Amino acid sequence: MDGKATLTESFPQVDTCGSPYQRGRQHGAAVPERIARSASLYRRQLARHNVCAERQGTLALGMRPAIERFDPDYLEEMQGIADGAGVPLEDVILINCRTELLFGHGELSAICKELDDRCASLAVLPENAENGRLMVAHSSDWREECLDTGIVLRIRRGGSQDEPDLLMFTGAGSLARHGFNSAGMSLTGGFLGSDRDYRLMAGVPLVLVRRKMLEAPSMGAAMKLLWQTRRFCSGSLMLAQARVGADGQHVGDAVSLECAPDEIFWLTPQHGLLVHANHWLCPVARSRLSGQGRAVNPDSLYRQQRVETALLHAINQGPGKISWAMAKKVLADDFPDFGGAFRKPDGENADARPATALTTLIDAAGGAMWIARKPCQPHAFAEYRL
């Protein structure tokens, strides 16, 4: 039912349709408590950088012109979220623009630690997949306190090739994080750091760039958009698209985009496989940038390698050997303890150190996404369908 949050064993699903304002209002009315919790979390984050509540509101409302220039529909959707949830507009802008609002309010090293988003993304092309369809998977770490702000957002935009419907995981009140659309395109991403970060203000908040890319009908259209924007900080984005060819066979491709604020580098699949964690892989990027991210996530070096090695071993056994069970297994690698792709929660200090709180499996061709909240628990995956 439109605008109603359906509680599952993990994250609630929110369904929206209609005009941008109507979609936003349905979103806000469905999960008002989670939106208030999100705003509170990010207000505390800014307060740790000595930004008082009054200044936070001023900074948030100061982002309105940039949002409206990029896409006025997004500002309408944010207003709808605010009205539906009964919170001020500045709270919703803060949720969507929190990274940009840190500009000039802290040392680079402190901001990097605050925005630590330890993750791993992978794409398996159809020839290597057991079910013959493109596979995309992503795991990310969140602090325990963030889990109760997560939702799955399904947006009905018409379902045409030019205006595909969306199914996304995101924080309550946020316009996007990762997911896929009805045109078969998916987007995941994570943290990267470089010496170019936080030097110049971004032209567009990153959350809005992700949303616009997820609305794109093709990888090419999404990449064109990305190349037209200036970013506030570095980050990785994995784009993939699944289609059915003229012969009825499933086809797919993927690209990993390593984004500095003013330059984009790319990696394409090798042996039908693409894996990325939290360090720069493109040789050109490594020759031009000083990577700050390794100081925050040094274990990224072998997290990426261990996932890739395990999947390549399966590929070497012959075509069609990688299953969803195998993808879950490699993303659950906890070697050595806190250094594998999977980071176990610290029961005594769960809010202080992020743990692997979220694993997402995307079958865009099949119109399905499986998400595990706290994947360390058995039977954690819940299915969501577009």
C-alpha positions as CSV (number, residue, x, y, z in Angstrom):
1,M,0.0,0.0,0.0
2,D,1.4,3.4,-1.0
3,G,3.1,5.3,1.8
4,K,2.8,2.4,4.3
5,A,5.8,0.9,6.0
6,T,5.6,-2.9,5.9
7,L,7.6,-4.3,8.8
8,T,9.7,-7.3,7.9
9,E,12.2,-9.3,10.0
10,S,14.7,-6.7,9.1
11,F,14.3,-3.2,7.5
12,P,10.8,-1.8,6.9
13,Q,9.8,-1.3,3.3
14,V,8.3,2.1,2.3
15,D,6.3,2.3,-0.9
16,T,5.7,5.7,-2.6
17,C,4.2,7.0,-5.8
18,G,2.8,10.2,-7.3
19,S,4.4,13.6,-7.5
20,P,7.8,14.3,-5.9
21,Y,6.0,16.1,-2.9
22,Q,3.5,13.2,-2.6
23,R,6.3,10.6,-2.6
24,G,8.1,12.5,0.0
25,R,5.1,12.9,2.2
26,Q,4.3,9.2,2.0
27,H,7.9,8.5,2.9
28,G,7.9,10.8,5.9
29,A,4.5,9.7,7.2
30,A,5.5,6.0,7.0
31,V,8.7,6.2,9.2
32,P,8.6,9.5,11.2
33,E,10.4,8.0,14.2
34,R,13.3,6.8,12.1
35,I,13.6,10.1,10.4
36,A,13.7,11.9,13.7
37,R,16.4,9.4,14.8
38,S,18.4,10.0,11.7
39,A,18.3,13.8,12.2
40,S,19.4,13.4,15.8
41,L,22.3,11.2,14.9
42,Y,23.7,13.6,12.3
43,R,23.0,16.7,14.5
44,R,25.2,15.0,17.2
45,Q,27.8,14.3,14.5
46,L,28.0,18.0,13.6
47,A,28.0,19.0,17.3
48,R,31.1,16.9,17.7
49,H,32.7,19.3,15.2
50,N,31.6,22.3,17.3
51,V,28.6,23.2,15.1
52,C,25.8,24.4,17.3
53,A,22.2,23.6,16.7
54,E,21.4,27.1,15.4
55,R,24.3,27.1,13.0
56,Q,23.3,23.6,11.8
57,G,19.9,24.9,10.8
58,T,21.5,27.9,9.0
59,L,23.9,25.7,7.1
60,A,21.2,23.2,6.1
61,L,18.9,25.8,4.7
62,G,21.9,27.3,2.9
63,M,22.0,24.2,0.8
64,R,18.5,24.8,-0.7
65,P,19.8,26.8,-3.7
66,A,22.3,24.0,-4.7
67,I,19.6,21.3,-4.3
68,E,17.1,23.4,-6.4
69,R,19.6,24.1,-9.1
70,F,20.4,20.4,-9.4
71,D,16.8,19.2,-9.5
72,P,13.9,21.2,-7.9
73,D,11.9,17.9,-7.6
74,Y,14.3,16.8,-5.0
75,L,13.7,19.8,-2.8
76,E,9.9,19.2,-3.2
77,E,10.5,15.6,-2.2
78,M,12.5,16.7,0.9
79,Q,9.7,19.1,1.8
80,G,7.2,16.3,1.6
81,I,9.3,14.1,3.8
82,A,9.6,16.9,6.4
83,D,5.8,17.5,6.3
84,G,5.0,13.8,6.5
85,A,7.3,13.2,9.4
86,G,6.5,16.4,11.2
87,V,10.0,17.7,11.3
88,P,11.5,20.9,9.9
89,L,12.9,20.9,6.4
90,E,16.4,21.6,7.7
91,D,16.4,18.2,9.4
92,V,15.8,16.4,6.1
93,I,18.4,18.6,4.3
94,L,20.8,17.7,7.0
95,I,20.2,14.0,6.6
96,N,20.8,14.3,2.8
97,C,23.7,16.8,2.9
98,R,25.6,15.9,6.1
99,T,28.9,15.3,4.4
100,E,28.8,18.7,2.7
101,L,27.8,20.4,5.9
102,L,31.0,19.3,7.5
103,F,32.9,21.5,5.1
104,G,35.2,23.8,7.1
105,H,34.2,22.3,10.4
106,G,37.0,19.9,11.3
107,E,40.4,18.5,10.5
108,L,40.6,16.1,7.5
109,S,41.7,13.2,9.6
110,A,38.8,13.7,12.0
111,I,36.3,13.9,9.2
112,C,37.7,10.7,7.6
113,K,37.2,8.8,10.8
114,E,33.7,10.2,11.2
115,L,32.7,9.1,7.7
116,D,34.4,5.7,7.9
117,D,32.2,3.4,5.7
118,R,34.1,0.1,5.5
119,C,32.6,-1.9,2.7
120,A,33.1,-4.4,-0.1
121,S,31.3,-4.5,-3.4
122,L,31.4,-7.2,-6.1
123,A,29.8,-7.8,-9.5
124,V,29.7,-11.2,-11.2
125,L,28.9,-11.3,-14.9
126,P,26.3,-13.7,-16.2
127,E,28.7,-16.2,-17.6
128,N,30.1,-16.9,-14.2
129,A,26.8,-16.9,-12.3
130,E,25.1,-20.1,-11.4
131,N,21.7,-18.7,-12.4
132,G,23.1,-17.1,-15.6
133,R,22.2,-13.6,-14.5
134,L,24.3,-10.6,-13.4
135,M,25.0,-10.7,-9.7
136,V,25.8,-7.7,-7.5
137,A,26.6,-7.8,-3.8
138,H,27.6,-5.2,-1.2
139,S,28.5,-5.3,2.5
140,S,29.0,-2.3,4.7
141,D,29.7,-1.4,8.3
142,W,27.4,0.8,10.4
143,R,27.4,1.7,14.0
144,E,24.8,-0.1,16.0
145,E,22.9,3.1,16.6
146,C,22.4,3.6,12.8
147,L,20.6,0.4,12.2
148,D,17.3,1.6,13.4
149,T,17.3,4.4,10.8
150,G,17.5,2.1,7.8
151,I,14.6,1.5,5.4
152,V,14.0,0.0,2.0
153,L,12.4,2.6,-0.3
154,R,10.4,1.5,-3.4
155,I,9.5,4.4,-5.7
156,R,7.0,4.1,-8.5
157,R,7.9,6.6,-11.2
158,G,6.0,5.0,-14.1
159,G,8.2,2.0,-14.9
160,S,9.1,3.1,-18.4
161,Q,12.6,2.7,-19.8
162,D,13.1,6.5,-19.5
163,E,11.5,6.7,-16.0
164,P,12.4,3.4,-14.3
165,D,11.0,2.5,-10.9
166,L,13.5,2.3,-8.0
167,L,14.2,-0.1,-5.1
168,M,16.8,1.2,-2.7
169,F,18.2,0.7,0.7
170,T,18.7,4.1,2.4
171,G,18.5,5.9,5.7
172,A,15.1,7.2,6.7
173,G,14.7,10.7,5.3
174,S,17.5,10.2,2.7
175,L,16.8,10.1,-1.0
176,A,19.3,7.4,-1.9
177,R,22.1,5.0,-0.8
178,H,22.3,1.9,-2.9
179,G,19.9,-0.3,-4.9
180,F,18.6,-0.9,-8.5
181,N,16.0,0.2,-11.0
182,S,13.5,-1.5,-13.3
183,A,15.9,-0.8,-16.3
184,G,18.2,-3.4,-14.7
185,M,20.8,-0.8,-13.5
186,S,22.3,-1.1,-10.0
187,L,24.5,1.2,-7.9
188,T,26.6,0.5,-4.8
189,G,29.5,2.4,-3.3
190,G,31.7,3.1,-0.4
191,F,34.4,5.2,1.2
192,L,37.7,6.3,-0.4
193,G,40.0,9.0,0.8
194,S,42.6,11.2,-0.9
195,D,44.6,14.4,-0.4
196,R,42.2,16.3,-2.6
197,D,39.2,15.8,-0.3
198,Y,37.4,18.6,1.5
199,R,39.3,21.4,-0.3
200,L,36.5,22.9,-2.4
201,M,32.7,22.9,-1.8
202,A,30.8,20.4,-4.0
203,G,28.5,21.6,-6.7
204,V,25.9,18.9,-5.8
205,P,25.4,16.8,-2.6
206,L,26.6,13.2,-3.1
207,V,23.3,11.7,-2.0
208,L,21.5,13.5,-4.8
209,V,24.1,12.4,-7.3
210,R,23.5,8.8,-6.3
211,R,19.8,9.2,-6.5
212,K,20.0,10.7,-10.0
213,M,22.3,7.9,-11.1
214,L,19.8,5.4,-9.9
215,E,17.1,7.0,-11.9
216,A,19.1,6.7,-15.1
217,P,18.0,4.2,-17.7
218,S,21.5,3.0,-18.5
219,M,25.1,2.9,-17.2
220,G,26.1,5.3,-19.9
221,A,23.5,7.9,-18.8
222,A,24.5,7.5,-15.2
223,M,28.2,7.9,-15.9
224,K,27.5,11.0,-18.1
225,L,25.8,12.6,-15.1
226,L,28.6,11.7,-12.7
227,W,31.2,13.2,-15.0
228,Q,29.2,16.5,-15.0
229,T,29.4,16.9,-11.2
230,R,32.1,18.2,-8.9
231,R,32.4,16.2,-5.7
232,F,33.2,17.2,-2.1
233,C,35.3,14.2,-1.3
234,S,36.4,10.9,-2.8
235,G,34.4,7.7,-3.0
236,S,33.9,4.6,-5.0
237,L,30.8,3.7,-7.0
238,M,30.1,0.4,-8.6
239,L,27.6,0.6,-11.5
240,A,26.2,-2.5,-13.2
241,Q,23.4,-3.3,-15.6
242,A,21.5,-6.4,-16.5
243,R,19.6,-6.9,-19.7
244,V,18.1,-9.6,-21.9
245,G,19.7,-9.8,-25.3
246,A,18.0,-10.2,-28.7
247,D,18.6,-13.9,-28.5
248,G,16.8,-14.1,-25.1
249,Q,20.0,-14.7,-23.2
250,H,20.9,-12.7,-20.1
251,V,23.7,-10.2,-20.5
252,G,25.3,-7.7,-18.1
253,D,28.3,-5.5,-17.5
254,A,29.8,-3.5,-14.6
255,V,32.3,-0.7,-14.0
256,S,33.9,0.5,-10.8
257,L,34.3,4.2,-10.7
258,E,37.0,5.6,-8.3
259,C,36.0,9.2,-7.8
260,A,38.3,12.0,-6.5
261,P,36.6,15.4,-6.1
262,D,37.9,16.6,-9.5
263,E,38.8,13.4,-11.4
264,I,37.3,10.0,-12.1
265,F,39.2,6.7,-12.6
266,W,37.7,3.4,-13.7
267,L,38.1,-0.3,-13.6
268,T,36.3,-2.9,-15.7
269,P,35.7,-6.6,-15.0
270,Q,38.5,-9.1,-15.5
271,H,37.6,-12.7,-16.0
272,G,33.9,-11.7,-15.6
273,L,34.5,-10.4,-12.1
274,L,34.8,-7.0,-10.4
275,V,35.6,-6.4,-6.7
276,H,36.3,-3.2,-4.8
277,A,36.9,-2.3,-1.1
278,N,38.2,1.0,0.3
279,H,41.5,1.7,-1.4
280,W,42.4,3.0,-4.8
281,L,43.0,0.2,-7.3
282,C,43.4,2.0,-10.7
283,P,47.2,2.4,-11.3
284,V,46.7,5.9,-12.7
285,A,44.8,7.0,-9.6
286,R,47.5,5.5,-7.4
287,S,50.2,7.5,-9.2
288,R,48.3,10.8,-8.9
289,L,46.7,10.7,-5.5
290,S,47.8,10.3,-1.9
291,G,45.3,7.9,-0.4
292,Q,44.0,9.0,3.0
293,G,41.7,6.0,3.3
294,R,44.4,3.5,4.1
295,A,45.0,5.3,7.4
296,V,41.4,4.6,8.3
297,N,40.9,1.2,6.7
298,P,44.3,-0.4,6.1
299,D,42.7,-3.9,6.1
300,S,41.1,-2.9,2.8
301,L,44.2,-4.1,1.1
302,Y,43.5,-7.8,1.9
303,R,39.7,-7.6,2.2
304,Q,39.5,-6.9,-1.5
305,Q,42.2,-9.5,-2.3
306,R,40.5,-12.3,-0.3
307,V,37.1,-11.8,-1.8
308,E,38.5,-11.6,-5.3
309,T,40.8,-14.7,-4.8
310,A,37.9,-16.8,-3.5
311,L,35.6,-15.9,-6.4
312,L,38.4,-16.4,-9.0
313,H,39.0,-19.9,-7.6
314,A,35.4,-20.7,-8.4
315,I,35.6,-19.2,-11.9
316,N,38.7,-21.3,-12.6
317,Q,36.5,-24.4,-12.0
318,G,34.4,-23.5,-15.1
319,P,31.5,-21.3,-16.1
320,G,28.4,-20.8,-13.9
321,K,30.1,-21.7,-10.6
322,I,29.2,-18.7,-8.5
323,S,26.0,-18.9,-6.5
324,W,24.4,-16.5,-4.1
325,A,25.4,-18.8,-1.3
326,M,29.0,-18.4,-2.3
327,A,28.6,-14.6,-2.5
328,K,27.3,-14.6,1.1
329,K,30.1,-16.8,2.2
330,V,32.9,-14.6,0.8
331,L,31.4,-11.5,2.2
332,A,31.2,-13.3,5.6
333,D,35.0,-13.8,5.7
334,D,36.2,-12.6,9.1
335,F,39.9,-13.3,8.6
336,P,41.7,-12.3,10.7
337,D,39.0,-11.5,13.2
338,F,38.5,-7.7,12.4
339,G,40.3,-7.7,9.0
340,G,38.2,-9.8,6.6
341,A,35.3,-8.6,4.6
342,F,33.1,-9.2,7.6
343,R,33.6,-7.4,10.9
344,K,32.0,-8.9,13.9
345,P,30.1,-6.7,16.3
346,D,31.7,-5.8,19.6
347,G,29.1,-6.6,22.2
348,E,30.6,-4.4,24.8
349,N,31.1,-1.4,22.6
350,A,28.7,-1.8,19.7
351,D,28.0,1.9,19.2
352,A,31.7,3.0,19.2
353,R,33.1,0.7,16.5
354,P,31.2,-0.1,13.3
355,A,30.5,-3.7,12.6
356,T,29.2,-5.4,9.4
357,A,25.6,-4.4,9.8
358,L,24.3,-4.7,6.3
359,T,24.8,-7.1,3.4
360,T,22.8,-6.6,0.2
361,L,22.4,-9.0,-2.8
362,I,21.0,-7.6,-6.0
363,D,19.5,-9.5,-8.8
364,A,18.3,-6.7,-11.0
365,A,17.3,-9.0,-13.9
366,G,15.0,-10.9,-11.5
367,G,13.7,-7.7,-9.9
368,A,14.8,-8.8,-6.4
369,M,17.1,-7.6,-3.6
370,W,18.0,-9.5,-0.4
371,I,19.2,-7.5,2.6
372,A,20.6,-8.9,5.8
373,R,20.4,-6.6,8.9
374,K,23.1,-7.9,11.2
375,P,24.3,-10.7,8.8
376,C,26.1,-12.4,11.7
377,Q,22.7,-13.7,12.7
378,P,21.3,-16.8,11.1
379,H,18.5,-16.5,8.6
380,A,19.1,-12.7,8.4
381,F,18.3,-12.1,4.8
382,A,14.9,-10.7,3.8
383,E,13.6,-10.4,0.3
384,Y,12.4,-7.2,-1.3
385,R,10.9,-7.1,-4.8
386,L,10.5,-4.3,-7.3
